[in-house]
Amino acid sequence: MALNQLKPQPRSRTLLVVDDREANLVAMEALLGDGDWQVHGVNSGEAALKALLELDVELVLLDVQMPGMDGFEVARLMRANPHTRYTPIIFVSAIAHTRESVLRGYATGAVDFVLKPFDPQVLKHKINTLLAHEHNRRDLQLLSQQLDSARAFNASVLDNAAEGILVVGEDGIISFANPAIAQMLGSRVEALQGTRLLVHLAAPRMEMPWRESDFYQHWRAGSTYRLHEAQLYTADGGQLPVALSCSPLPRQQRSMVVIALDMSVVRNLHLQLETQAVTDSLTGLLNRRGFHQALESALARVDRNGKRMAVLYIDLDGFKRINDSLGHDAGDEILCRVAGMLEACMRPYDIIARMGGDEFTALLDSLDHPEDAARVAEKLIDLISVRHTVEGTEVTLGASIGIAHFPDCGQSVDELLRSADMAMYEAKRAGRRQYRFFSSEMNGRAHARLTMEENLRNAIERNDFELVYQPQIMLADGRLRGFEALLRWPRGESGTISPGVFIPLLEETRLIERVGEWVLREGLNQRREWQPVFDDELVLSLNVSPVQFARAGLLDQLRRLADDYGLNPGQLEIEVTEGTLMQDLEQSGEKLRQLRQLGVRVAIDDFGTGYSSLAYLRNFELDTLKIDQLFIANMLDSPRDAAVVSTIIDLGRNLGLEVIAEGVESEAQRDWLIANGCDVMQGFLIAPGLHPARAGAFPRRLEWERQ
């Protein structure tokens, strides 16, 4: 084989830039376009994967936050593809500055994480260095393939090759050593020549005579002998991992050529990448991929001795509150503490993993009875559900655990994890800090939930939702105060699905954000259409979900919509629940103040059923309290409920708040509310939710016989 056939052929260097903003792509191409490479830009994760299949990309500059497929998902898919497994990735982000994001970037396979703004010269230097490393890796791979099939080299090739080369005679004595092998072993060429090959071989050990060794036997057969995982002794007594390829030279030379590739860097990198691929960088436990592999291995070797195996799915109760209030560093400390608790509590051969976020899993092997898993779950709940001191603040955690047994709850990795996950959510629904075993009923509920979720997504795409408007009447004079906009989901022949069924699912899946934006826009548009019909005093009440209320852009959105539809903000009332306000007291108080400053009215919905303190209520800037309909329904028969309603009315009067009674269905309830000084009522006694046309024709004042 000629020397020029062994050298890597020149190739163009392609740099792929991935960013969803066109301006960023243009800027990066302008910045990098003068380098010794070709720049190819794409604006999405999907386009990046397509380009990686079509182009010979040697380095990827990858944006983190993109719509659809984000940078972390692109990196994960690249690392799963043999073609792009080792392609260097540099994450570039102006937003994801958190330690968690950076660690996640490295965990998904990045070699660097650059935060904007960055020094262009530093970035170019990094790119040059990584491209040089990528070229070296590709060159090494190419040369390895070429050298494996090589049969003869001239003296020039032997002396100048970068790989270690030995010529060994039929007697096993080294007759030639090139400078590269001497450098690899920390020796001299002269010291290697004249020694026996096998004395340098640390692994595999070959204690037999030379003529019985595999080297000699393959040489006699005229075939190439390869040792992909061998080790050679170095001059200082250490060992060097190498890949050996031994090929016979022409028969008349009665020798063989042994090529040694230094695998220390490659092997260390390979081990490092393998470890990172299956290990959670924060806690040191297995990650999701590692647990999948461990569970697959356990299922493959499970015996039939009557022992059982169980998967525990553990979710921390209250972690989000701690993470949001104390910060991600405190949250990370809590996760590491929990990981330590799990390791200390479990048996040495049990397998523990962090699946992501605040979710952990455990594989319990060799159980005698299902109750054994329950005892472990109880122990874990007691261990985790204690007060922790983080940064001088005491916080309380809890744990909800789902248990799935093999083979009753599944016979594959996905089935067992899915079953344990369902059981965990059942434990949460049951009140948290509990465990639940998987059952077939859960599977049915889960299937129904998935079906409902898919139907909801389709309904959003088809714009199937509608708003109806329930009148609110002033009890003092029967005047129409306004309407509350109520979300409905008509399903044709199957009828309208109860909001109590689909709204919680919208909130769990965060689809409520899209629906909530539609509700605001649709409601304000309807209020504008009523302008010629009703006076300016008519109030339109709109419910806001906890997710919407927590968003930073709610205030700007309301201001913009009010301007777009030509409405006075005072014609709008935002309804939030007590639980929504209590999630972050400081933020809630500030947001209420800003809403009032804008002119939008604020009401607490379902008052009396939540857990807010009167001390907090005193400090919130509010306009309206809405008494939950459960109290109204029972107040005539229950002195306790009547006392609650009366107290809320007095509380509203003392705080200068308007009080609305929800769910009024009888004249007796209406008359009681009038007698006790309630301000407003709404309910079926007046009207159910009305479609816009009927609501627009609703009387401006109702008359009834006053007591």
C-alpha positions in Angstrom: 0.0 0.0 0.0 1.4 3.4 -1.0 2.1 6.1 1.6 -0.4 8.5 0.0 -3.1 5.9 0.4 -2.6 5.8 4.1 -2.8 9.5 4.7 -6.3 11.0 5.5 -7.6 12.8 2.4 -8.2 16.5 2.6 -11.8 17.4 3.3 -13.8 20.6 3.9 -14.6 21.5 7.5 -18.3 22.1 8.0 -19.6 24.0 11.1 -23.4 23.7 11.8 -25.1 26.6 13.6 -28.5 26.0 15.1 -30.6 28.9 16.3 -34.4 29.6 16.0 -33.8 33.3 15.5 -32.8 34.4 12.0 -30.9 37.4 13.4 -28.7 35.2 15.5 -28.0 33.0 12.5 -27.0 35.9 10.4 -24.8 37.3 13.2 -23.1 33.9 13.8 -22.4 33.4 10.0 -20.9 36.9 9.8 -18.8 36.2 12.9 -17.6 32.8 11.8 -17.7 33.2 8.0 -14.0 34.2 7.7 -12.7 31.1 9.4 -11.1 28.0 7.9 -14.4 26.2 7.7 -17.8 26.3 6.0 -20.7 27.7 8.0 -24.2 26.1 7.6 -27.1 27.6 9.6 -30.5 26.1 10.4 -33.3 27.5 12.5 -34.8 24.4 14.3 -33.8 21.2 15.9 -35.6 19.2 13.2 -33.6 21.0 10.5 -30.4 20.4 12.4 -31.0 16.6 12.5 -31.7 16.6 8.8 -28.5 18.6 8.1 -26.5 16.2 10.1 -27.7 13.3 7.9 -26.9 15.2 4.7 -23.7 17.0 5.5 -20.3 16.0 6.9 -20.6 18.2 10.0 -17.6 18.3 12.2 -18.9 20.7 15.0 -22.3 21.9 16.1 -23.0 25.3 17.7 -26.4 24.6 19.3 -28.9 27.0 20.8 -30.6 25.7 24.0 -34.1 27.1 24.0 -36.0 26.6 20.7 -39.7 26.0 20.0 -40.6 22.4 19.4 -37.4 20.4 19.8 -34.9 22.2 22.1 -31.2 21.9 22.1 -31.0 19.3 24.8 -33.2 17.0 22.8 -31.1 17.5 19.6 -28.0 16.7 21.6 -29.6 13.5 23.0 -30.7 12.3 19.5 -27.2 13.1 18.2 -25.6 11.0 20.9 -28.0 8.1 20.1 -27.0 8.1 16.4 -23.7 6.2 15.6 -23.1 8.7 12.7 -23.1 11.7 15.1 -22.3 10.1 18.4 -18.9 11.8 18.7 -19.6 15.1 16.8 -18.5 17.9 19.2 -21.4 20.1 20.5 -21.0 23.6 21.9 -24.2 24.9 23.6 -24.7 28.6 23.1 -27.4 30.3 25.2 -28.4 33.8 26.3 -31.1 32.6 28.6 -30.2 29.2 30.2 -27.6 30.6 32.6 -28.5 28.4 35.5 -26.2 25.8 36.9 -28.9 23.2 36.3 -29.0 24.1 32.6 -25.2 24.0 32.2 -25.0 20.6 33.9 -27.8 19.3 31.8 -26.0 20.5 28.7 -22.9 18.6 29.7 -24.9 15.6 30.7 -26.5 15.5 27.2 -23.1 15.3 25.5 -21.8 18.9 25.1 -18.1 19.5 25.2 -18.6 23.2 26.1 -21.4 25.6 27.2 -21.0 29.2 26.1 -23.1 31.9 27.7 -24.0 35.1 25.7 -22.5 37.6 25.5 -19.2 35.9 24.6 -15.7 36.9 23.3 -15.7 36.1 19.5 -12.0 35.4 19.6 -12.4 32.9 22.5 -15.2 31.2 20.6 -13.1 30.9 17.4 -10.2 29.5 19.4 -12.5 26.9 20.9 -13.9 26.0 17.5 -10.4 25.6 16.1 -9.3 23.4 19.0 -12.4 21.2 18.8 -12.2 20.9 15.0 -8.5 19.9 15.4 -9.6 17.3 17.9 -12.4 16.0 15.7 -9.9 15.8 12.8 -7.5 13.8 14.9 -10.3 11.4 16.0 -11.4 10.9 12.4 -7.8 10.5 11.2 -7.1 7.9 13.9 -10.2 6.0 12.9 -9.3 6.1 9.3 -5.7 5.2 9.8 -6.7 2.3 12.0 -8.9 0.8 9.3 -6.2 1.3 6.7 -3.4 -0.1 8.8 -5.4 -3.2 9.8 -5.3 -4.3 6.1 -1.8 -3.2 5.4 0.8 -6.0 4.4 4.1 -4.3 3.7 5.6 -0.9 4.3 8.9 0.5 3.2 11.4 1.9 5.6 10.2 5.5 5.2 6.6 4.5 6.3 7.9 2.6 9.3 10.2 5.4 10.5 7.6 8.2 10.1 4.3 6.6 11.1 2.6 8.0 14.1 1.5 4.6 15.3 3.8 2.2 17.1 5.2 -0.4 14.7 7.3 -3.5 15.5 8.8 -6.0 13.1 8.9 -9.4 14.8 10.8 -12.4 13.4 9.4 -16.0 13.3 11.4 -16.6 16.5 9.4 -13.9 18.4 12.3 -11.5 18.6 11.8 -7.8 17.8 14.1 -6.9 14.9 12.7 -3.3 14.3 10.9 -0.7 16.4 9.9 2.7 15.2 10.3 5.9 17.3 6.5 6.0 17.9 6.4 2.7 19.8 9.5 3.6 21.8 7.9 6.9 22.8 4.6 5.1 23.7 6.5 2.8 26.1 8.8 5.4 27.5 11.8 3.5 26.1 14.4 3.7 23.4 14.4 2.0 20.0 17.7 0.3 20.8 16.4 -1.1 24.1 13.4 -2.7 22.3 15.2 -4.3 19.5 16.5 -7.8 20.2 13.9 -8.4 23.0 11.1 -11.0 22.9 7.7 -9.6 22.0 5.8 -11.6 24.7 7.8 -10.1 27.5 6.3 -6.7 26.7 2.7 -8.0 26.6 0.9 -7.4 30.0 -2.5 -8.5 28.8 -3.5 -10.9 27.6 -0.8 -13.0 29.3 0.8 -15.6 27.1 2.9 -17.9 29.2 3.3 -20.6 26.6 6.3 -20.9 24.3 6.4 -18.5 21.3 5.5 -21.2 18.7 2.3 -22.0 20.6 1.2 -18.3 20.9 -1.6 -16.8 18.8 0.8 -14.5 17.2 2.9 -17.3 15.7 -0.1 -19.5 14.9 -1.8 -16.7 12.8 1.6 -15.9 11.1 1.9 -19.5 10.1 -1.6 -19.4 8.8 -0.9 -16.2 6.8 -3.7 -14.4 8.6 -4.0 -11.1 10.5 -4.3 -11.4 14.3 -6.0 -8.5 16.2 -6.1 -7.7 19.9 -8.5 -4.8 20.4 -8.0 -4.7 24.1 -4.4 -5.4 25.0 -1.9 -3.8 27.3 1.9 -3.4 27.0 4.4 -2.9 29.8 6.0 0.6 29.9 9.6 1.2 30.9 8.6 2.5 34.3 6.6 -0.7 35.1 3.2 0.7 34.2 0.8 -0.6 31.6 -0.5 1.1 28.4 -3.8 0.1 26.8 -3.3 -0.5 23.1 -5.0 -2.1 20.1 -2.7 -4.5 18.4 -2.8 -5.7 14.8 -0.3 -8.4 13.7 0.0 -9.1 10.0 2.5 -11.4 8.2 5.0 -9.8 5.9 5.9 -11.6 2.6 6.9 -15.2 3.3 10.5 -14.7 2.3 11.0 -12.1 5.0 9.9 -14.7 7.6 8.6 -11.9 9.9 5.4 -10.1 10.9 4.6 -6.5 11.5 2.8 -5.5 14.7 1.0 -2.2 14.8 0.2 -0.7 18.2 -2.4 2.1 18.6 -2.3 4.0 21.9 -5.8 3.7 23.3 -5.3 5.4 26.6 -6.9 8.7 25.6 -9.7 7.1 23.6 -10.4 4.5 26.3 -10.5 7.1 29.1 -12.8 9.3 27.0 -14.9 6.3 26.2 -15.2 5.3 29.9 -15.9 8.9 30.8 -18.7 9.2 28.2 -20.2 5.8 29.2 -20.2 6.9 32.8 -21.8 10.3 32.0 -24.4 8.6 29.8 -25.8 6.5 32.6 -25.1 8.7 35.7 -27.0 11.7 37.1 -24.4 14.5 37.3 -26.0 16.1 40.4 -26.6 13.1 42.7 -24.2 10.5 41.3 -27.0 8.0 41.1 -28.0 6.3 37.9 -30.0 8.5 35.5 -33.0 7.4 33.5 -31.0 5.7 30.9 -28.8 3.9 33.5 -31.9 2.7 35.3 -33.4 1.4 32.1 -30.3 -0.6 31.4 -30.1 -2.0 34.9 -33.8 -3.0 34.9 -33.4 -4.6 31.5 -30.4 -6.6 32.9 -32.4 -7.6 36.0 -35.3 -8.8 33.8 -33.0 -10.8 31.6 -31.4 -12.7 34.5 -34.5 -13.0 36.7 -34.8 -16.6 37.9 -37.8 -18.8 38.7 -37.1 -19.5 42.4 -40.3 -17.8 43.6 -38.6 -14.5 44.5 -40.3 -11.3 43.4 -39.0 -8.0 42.0 -40.6 -4.6 42.5 -40.1 -1.1 41.1 -40.7 1.9 43.3 -41.4 5.3 41.7 -40.7 8.1 44.2 -41.9 11.7 43.8 -41.0 14.4 46.4 -44.0 16.3 47.9 -43.3 20.0 48.4 -40.1 20.1 46.4 -41.4 22.7 43.8 -42.3 25.1 46.6 -38.8 24.8 48.1 -37.1 25.1 44.7 -39.2 28.2 43.8 -38.8 30.0 47.1 -35.2 29.2 48.0 -33.7 28.8 44.6 -32.2 26.0 42.5 -29.1 25.7 44.6 -31.2 24.9 47.7 -33.3 22.5 45.5 -30.1 20.7 44.4 -29.0 20.4 48.0 -32.3 18.8 48.9 -32.1 16.4 45.9 -28.5 15.3 47.0 -29.7 14.8 50.6 -32.6 12.6 49.4 -30.2 10.6 47.2 -28.0 10.0 50.2 -31.0 8.9 52.3 -32.0 6.4 49.6 -28.5 5.0 49.4 -28.2 4.7 53.1 -31.7 3.1 53.4 -31.6 0.5 50.6 -29.7 -2.8 50.5 -26.3 -2.8 48.7 -27.6 -4.7 45.7 -30.8 -2.6 45.2 -30.6 -0.2 42.3 -31.4 3.5 42.8 -31.8 6.2 40.2 -32.9 9.8 39.7 -35.2 9.9 36.8 -35.1 13.7 36.5 -36.5 16.7 38.5 -37.6 15.4 41.9 -38.4 11.9 40.8 -36.4 8.8 41.9 -36.8 5.1 41.3 -35.6 2.0 43.1 -35.4 -1.6 41.9 -35.9 -4.1 44.8 -34.8 -7.6 43.9 -35.3 -11.0 45.6 -38.5 -10.1 47.5 -40.4 -12.9 49.3 -43.7 -11.1 49.4 -45.3 -7.9 47.9 -45.6 -6.6 51.5 -41.8 -6.4 51.6 -41.9 -3.5 49.0 -44.6 -1.8 51.1 -42.4 -1.9 54.2 -39.5 -0.3 52.2 -41.9 2.4 50.9 -43.1 3.2 54.4 -39.5 3.4 55.6 -38.6 5.8 52.8 -41.7 8.0 53.4 -40.8 8.3 57.1 -37.2 9.0 56.3 -37.8 11.7 53.7 -40.8 13.3 55.4 -38.9 15.3 58.1 -37.9 18.9 58.5 -34.7 19.9 56.7 -32.7 23.0 57.3 -31.5 24.6 54.1 -29.6 27.9 54.1 -30.9 28.6 57.6 -34.5 27.9 56.6 -36.5 25.0 57.9 -38.5 23.2 55.2 -40.7 20.0 55.2 -40.6 17.4 52.5 -42.8 14.4 51.8 -42.8 11.5 49.4 -45.4 9.8 47.3 -44.5 6.3 46.1 -45.9 4.0 43.5 -45.1 0.2 43.5 -45.2 -2.2 40.6 -44.4 -5.9 40.9 -42.9 -8.2 38.3 -44.5 -10.0 36.5 -48.0 -9.0 37.8 -47.8 -5.3 36.8 -45.6 -5.7 33.7 -43.0 -7.9 32.1 -40.9 -5.2 30.3 -39.1 -2.1 31.4 -41.6 0.3 30.0 -44.6 -1.6 31.4 -43.1 -1.7 34.9 -42.1 2.0 34.9 -45.5 3.0 33.5 -47.3 1.0 36.2 -45.2 2.4 39.0 -45.7 5.9 37.7 -49.5 5.5 37.6 -49.5 4.1 41.2 -47.4 7.1 42.3 -49.9 9.6 40.9 -52.7 7.6 42.6 -50.8 8.1 45.9 -50.6 11.8 45.3 -54.3 12.0 44.5 -55.0 10.1 47.8 -53.4 12.9 49.8 -49.6 12.6 49.3 -47.1 11.0 51.7 -48.5 7.6 50.9 -47.7 4.6 48.7 -50.0 2.7 46.4 -49.7 -0.6 44.5 -50.5 -0.6 40.8 -53.9 -2.1 40.0 -55.8 -2.8 36.7 -58.3 -0.1 37.7 -55.5 2.5 37.6 -54.5 1.3 34.1 -58.1 1.9 33.0 -58.2 5.4 34.5 -54.8 6.2 33.0 -56.0 5.1 29.6 -59.1 7.2 29.9 -56.9 10.1 31.0 -54.7 9.8 28.0 -57.7 9.6 25.7 -59.2 12.7 27.4 -55.8 14.5 27.0 -55.6 13.7 23.3 -59.3 14.9 22.9 -58.4 18.1 24.7 -55.4 18.8 22.4 -57.7 18.2 19.3 -60.3 20.5 20.8 -57.8 23.3 21.2 -56.6 22.8 17.6 -60.2 22.8 16.3 -61.3 25.7 18.6 -64.1 23.5 20.0 -64.4 25.4 23.3 -66.9 28.1 23.9 -67.8 30.7 26.6 -71.2 31.1 28.3 -72.1 34.0 30.5 -73.9 33.7 33.9 -75.6 36.9 35.1 -74.7 38.5 38.4 -77.6 40.4 40.1 -77.4 43.1 42.7 -79.5 41.9 45.6 -80.4 45.4 46.8 -82.3 46.5 43.7 -82.2 43.6 41.2 -79.9 45.5 38.8 -77.6 43.5 36.5 -74.1 43.8 37.8 -72.4 41.8 35.1 -71.6 38.3 33.8 -69.1 35.7 34.7 -67.6 34.0 31.6 -67.6 30.2 32.0 -65.6 27.8 29.9 -67.6 25.0 28.2 -66.6 22.0 26.0 -69.5 20.8 24.0 -69.0 17.3 22.6 -71.9 16.9 20.1 -74.2 14.0 20.8 -72.3 13.1 24.0 -73.2 16.4 25.6 -71.1 19.0 27.4 -68.3 17.7 29.5 -68.2 19.0 33.1 -65.6 21.7 33.7 -64.7 19.8 36.9 -63.4 17.0 34.6 -61.5 18.8 31.9 -60.2 21.9 33.6 -58.0 20.0 36.1 -56.6 18.0 33.2 -55.9 21.2 31.3 -54.0 22.5 34.3 -52.0 19.3 34.8 -50.9 19.2 31.2 -50.3 23.0 31.1 -52.6 23.2 28.1 -54.5 25.8 30.3 -52.0 28.4 29.1 -53.3 28.2 25.5 -56.9 27.9 26.5 -56.6 30.7 29.1 -55.2 33.1 26.5 -58.2 32.3 24.2 -60.6 32.9 27.1 -59.2 36.3 27.8 -59.3 37.3 24.1 -62.8 35.8 23.5 -64.2 37.4 26.6 -62.9 40.8 25.9 -64.1 40.6 22.4 -67.6 39.8 23.6 -67.6 42.6 26.1 -66.7 45.0 23.2 -69.7 43.7 21.2 -72.0 44.4 24.1 -70.8 48.0 24.4 -73.8 49.4 22.5 -76.2 47.2 24.5 -75.1 47.6 28.1 -73.8 50.6 30.0 -70.2 51.1 30.9 -70.8 49.8 34.5 -71.3 46.2 33.3 -68.5 44.0 34.7 -67.2 41.0 32.9 -65.6 38.4 35.2 -62.9 36.1 33.8 -61.3 33.1 35.6 -57.5 33.0 35.6 -55.7 29.7 36.3 -52.7 29.4 38.7 -50.5 29.0 35.7 -51.7 32.1 34.0 -51.6 34.2 37.2 -48.0 33.2 37.8 -46.9 34.3 34.3 -44.9 37.5 34.2 -46.8 38.7 31.1 -50.3 38.6 32.4 -50.4 42.3 33.2 -49.1 43.4 29.8 -51.5 41.0 28.1 -54.5 42.5 29.9 -53.4 46.0 29.2 -52.8 45.2 25.5 -56.1 43.4 25.1 -58.0 46.2 26.8 -56.4 48.7 24.4 -57.1 46.5 21.4 -60.8 46.1 22.2 -61.3 49.7 23.4 -62.4 48.7 26.9 -62.0 50.4 30.3 -60.0 48.1 32.5 -62.6 48.8 35.2 -65.1 46.8 33.2 -63.0 43.6 33.7 -62.7 41.5 36.8 -60.1 38.7 37.2 -61.1 35.8 39.5 -58.4 33.8 41.2 -58.6 31.1 43.9 -57.1 31.3 47.4 -54.7 28.5 46.6 -53.4 30.5 43.7 -52.6 33.5 45.9 -51.0 31.4 48.6 -48.4 29.8 46.2 -46.1 32.9 46.5 -47.4 35.5 48.9 -45.0 38.2 48.0 -45.4 37.8 44.3 -49.2 37.5 44.6 -49.4 40.7 46.6 -47.3 42.6 44.1 -49.3 41.3 41.1 -52.7 42.2 42.8 -51.3 45.7 43.4 -50.4 46.1 39.8 -53.8 44.8 38.6 -55.6 47.2 40.8 -53.2 50.0 39.6 -54.1 49.1 36.0 -57.8 49.4 37.0 -58.8 45.8 36.7 -61.0 44.4 39.5 -59.8 41.4 41.4 -62.1 38.7 43.0 -61.2 35.7 45.2 -63.2 32.8 43.8 -64.7 29.9 46.0 -63.8 31.8 49.1 -64.0 29.7 52.3 -62.8 26.5 50.8 -59.1 27.3 50.6 -56.5 27.8 53.2 -55.7 31.5 53.2 -55.2 33.4 56.5 -57.2 36.4 57.4 -53.9 38.2 58.1 -52.9 37.7 54.5 -56.3 38.6 53.2 -56.1 41.9 55.0 -52.9 42.8 53.1 -54.2 41.8 49.6 -55.6 44.5 47.4 -59.0 43.0 46.4 -62.4 44.1 45.3 -64.6 41.0 45.6 -65.2 37.9 47.7 -67.2 35.1 46.1 -68.8 32.6 48.6 -68.4 29.0 47.4 -71.7 27.5 46.3 -71.3 24.5 48.8 -71.9 26.9 51.7 -74.9 28.5 49.9 -76.4 25.0 49.2 -76.4 24.0 52.8 -76.8 27.3 54.7 -80.6 27.0 55.2 -80.3 23.6 56.8 -76.8 23.8 58.5 -76.3 26.4 61.2 -72.5 26.0 60.7 -72.7 26.8 57.0 -75.1 29.7 57.7 -72.6 31.1 60.2 -69.7 30.8 57.7 -71.7 32.7 55.0 -72.8 35.3 57.5 -69.2 35.7 58.7 -67.9 36.1 55.1 -70.5 38.8 54.4 -69.5 40.7 57.6 -65.9 40.3 56.7 -66.4 41.7 53.2 -68.4 44.6 54.6 -65.6 45.4 57.2 -62.9 45.2 54.6 -64.8 47.2 52.0 -65.2 44.3 49.6 -68.1 43.3 47.5 -69.5 39.9 48.3 -71.0 37.6 45.7 -73.0 34.4 46.6 -72.5 31.6 44.0 -74.9 28.8 43.2 -78.1 30.5 44.4 -80.9 28.1 43.3 -84.0 29.0 45.4 -85.9 32.1 46.5 -85.4 31.1 50.1 -81.7 31.3 49.6 -82.0 34.7 47.9 -84.2 36.1 50.6 -81.7 34.9 53.4 -78.9 36.6 51.5 -80.8 39.8 51.2 -81.7 39.7 54.9 -78.0 39.2 55.9 -76.7 42.0 53.7 -75.1 40.1 50.8 -74.3 42.3 47.8 -74.6 40.1 44.7 -75.9 36.7 43.7 -75.5 34.4 40.7 -76.9 30.9 40.1 -79.6 28.9 38.4 -82.3 30.9 40.2 -81.4 33.7 37.9 -80.0 31.8 34.9 -77.4 29.2 33.9 -74.5 30.1 31.7 -76.1 31.9 28.6 -74.8 32.0 25.1 -73.8 35.5 24.0 -77.0 36.3 22.1 -79.2 35.4 25.1 -76.9 37.1 27.5 -77.1 40.3 25.4 -80.9 40.2 25.7 -80.9 39.7 29.4 -83.0 42.3 31.4 -81.1 45.2 32.9 -83.1 44.8 36.1 -85.1 42.0 37.8 -88.0 42.6 40.0 -89.0 40.3 42.8 -91.2 40.6 45.9 -89.1 42.0 48.7 -89.5 40.5 52.2 
